[in-house]
Amino acid sequence: MANFEDRAGLSPERVGALAELTKEQHMLNEVVAWMATHQPRPEIIRIVEQDEFTLDVILRLDDVWLVYDCS
């Protein structure tokens, strides 16, 4: 399971639903594959290149932002 951390103070139900939604997303290619099938499609807010191996990806999904540390 991917690490999921709530830093927005969401309800336990919302945290559980988001954790379930993202539990198979360990690598960036899995996030992209999920984005292609999820409706409504998450919006890419920003991609931050940390180095040649690491990207941080920020997505907006409905009323929340998902931040991925993709190394």
Backbone torsions as a table, in degrees:
resi	resn	phi	psi	omega
1	MET	NA	137.5	175.6
2	ALA	-70.8	151.7	176.3
3	ASN	-71.6	132.7	176.9
4	PHE	-128.0	126.1	-177.4
5	GLU	-129.0	127.8	178.0
6	ASP	-90.9	114.9	176.6
7	ARG	-112.0	9.5	-177.1
8	ALA	-110.5	-4.8	-179.1
9	GLY	72.9	38.2	179.7
10	LEU	-72.0	163.6	177.3
11	SER	-66.6	152.9	177.8
12	PRO	-56.7	-34.7	178.6
13	GLU	-65.5	-42.8	-179.6
14	ARG	-67.7	-41.7	177.9
15	VAL	-60.7	-45.3	179.0
16	GLY	-61.0	-41.6	179.8
17	ALA	-66.1	-42.2	179.3
18	LEU	-69.6	-39.1	177.1
19	ALA	-62.3	-40.8	177.5
20	GLU	-64.5	-42.3	-178.4
21	LEU	-63.0	-34.6	-173.8
22	THR	-104.7	5.4	-171.3
23	LYS	-63.2	-23.5	-179.5
24	GLU	-98.3	8.6	-176.0
25	GLN	-97.4	88.5	-179.2
26	HIS	-101.2	-25.4	-176.8
27	MET	-130.2	158.4	-177.4
28	LEU	-59.1	-36.5	179.6
29	ASN	-63.8	-30.1	177.0
30	GLU	-73.2	-34.6	175.9
31	VAL	-65.8	-45.3	-179.6
32	VAL	-63.7	-42.2	178.1
33	ALA	-62.4	-41.2	177.7
34	TRP	-64.3	-42.2	179.6
35	MET	-60.1	-35.3	-177.8
36	ALA	-67.4	-23.8	-176.0
37	THR	-109.2	-16.6	-175.0
38	HIS	-80.1	135.7	175.7
39	GLN	-124.1	130.0	-2.6
40	PRO	-70.6	149.9	-176.4
41	ARG	-68.4	130.7	177.0
42	PRO	-61.1	147.2	179.5
43	GLU	-97.6	130.4	175.4
44	ILE	-76.3	119.3	178.7
45	ILE	-89.4	-44.8	-178.6
46	ARG	-163.4	147.0	171.2
47	ILE	-121.0	122.0	-177.6
48	VAL	-112.8	116.7	178.3
49	GLU	-82.1	119.0	-179.9
50	GLN	-88.0	-44.8	175.8
51	ASP	-161.6	-168.1	-176.6
52	GLU	-68.8	-10.9	-177.4
53	PHE	-115.9	-13.4	-169.7
54	THR	-128.2	131.1	173.3
55	LEU	-126.1	143.0	167.0
56	ASP	-104.8	132.8	-177.5
57	VAL	-123.4	129.2	179.7
58	ILE	-113.7	123.3	180.0
59	LEU	-120.3	147.7	170.3
60	ARG	-104.3	127.3	177.6
61	LEU	-127.9	107.4	-176.7
62	ASP	55.1	-113.5	-174.5
63	ASP	-101.9	11.2	-179.3
64	VAL	-129.8	160.2	172.7
65	TRP	-111.8	132.7	176.7
66	LEU	-105.8	129.7	-178.7
67	VAL	-116.9	121.4	-178.0
68	TYR	-110.0	131.7	170.7
69	ASP	-98.5	99.5	-171.9
70	CYS	-103.5	98.8	178.2
71	SER	-116.6	NA	NA
